[in-house]
């Protein structure tokens, strides 16, 4: 179940996105969840009645309030959890769809894959689920919790709000081998585009969602191949600015260290990421590849030169598409509403 694709032509002419404030009626305490029947944001979601903006209005009216409250509590004590939740939803949706399969925790699952070892935020999701089971037991899926929490974290970081539809079911299975589907930091643009197109997303979504790297950190272990003996040259990747490469080499002597994905404004959800790319300050090779490829370079340039609000609005559009990739709904017998997010109801432990 995927949202209609936004044409890349839009960004090259007049960047168009719905007003982010249009969906604010969905905020807890803002006059109901989903707003009035004539809310024009609903027309952006060509989905059947299995997913709905007001899915939890009657069966769990405090759903959104619980999520937002918990995210605020946890991120207040650990601000790094905000970017971690964004990364977690990307890794969930990018494998078999937005089905909370990344949350299942037993031998052989996505979560146990070596590629997932730096993922975080699981305890926060578990805490939200525990509170949901007290308030409305058996009603709220972990997939919906993760979807809502990723938005709440984005807003908490100063990023945009977007309307979420709900009614997802949770996957009963998870396989470590599927994690290979998630775009890695070493793929070229063609490989990234093929992956995104398999999700029903396009080149605009690729560039926009890569902009999530405006906040958060990267493990030095993921970039050391760019910094030391790059392609057996005994030097660093020549596509990195010389002074920045020197800084990264000093910062990343140990693989366990981390480095800000945005060296200039790491705590601000803005368009500095794109400005950095044009200055050859992309941390991941996939980031810097966006400037080299003729399919993505014009978009990077546009976001770098326009107001940060343009990026924020388009990020909301692309996120609303991403979180509806490959969802399971009430008519899918393979799905369930887990009692505990790390365990399938049907699996014997």
Secondary structure as GFF3:
##gff-version 3
##sequence-region A 1 349
A	DSSP	alpha_helix	9	12	.	.	.	ID=ss1
A	DSSP	three_ten_helix	20	26	.	.	.	ID=ss2
A	DSSP	three_ten_helix	40	44	.	.	.	ID=ss3
A	DSSP	alpha_helix	63	77	.	.	.	ID=ss4
A	DSSP	alpha_helix	80	93	.	.	.	ID=ss5
A	DSSP	three_ten_helix	101	103	.	.	.	ID=ss6
A	DSSP	three_ten_helix	110	112	.	.	.	ID=ss7
A	DSSP	three_ten_helix	114	116	.	.	.	ID=ss8
A	DSSP	alpha_helix	122	135	.	.	.	ID=ss9
A	DSSP	alpha_helix	142	156	.	.	.	ID=ss10
A	DSSP	beta_strand	170	171	.	.	.	ID=ss11
A	DSSP	three_ten_helix	176	181	.	.	.	ID=ss12
A	DSSP	alpha_helix	189	198	.	.	.	ID=ss13
A	DSSP	alpha_helix	203	210	.	.	.	ID=ss14
A	DSSP	three_ten_helix	211	214	.	.	.	ID=ss15
A	DSSP	beta_strand	217	219	.	.	.	ID=ss16
A	DSSP	three_ten_helix	220	222	.	.	.	ID=ss17
A	DSSP	alpha_helix	224	227	.	.	.	ID=ss18
A	DSSP	three_ten_helix	230	232	.	.	.	ID=ss19
A	DSSP	alpha_helix	242	251	.	.	.	ID=ss20
A	DSSP	beta_strand	258	260	.	.	.	ID=ss21
A	DSSP	alpha_helix	272	278	.	.	.	ID=ss22
A	DSSP	alpha_helix	285	292	.	.	.	ID=ss23
A	DSSP	alpha_helix	297	305	.	.	.	ID=ss24
A	DSSP	alpha_helix	308	322	.	.	.	ID=ss25
A	DSSP	beta_strand	335	336	.	.	.	ID=ss26
###
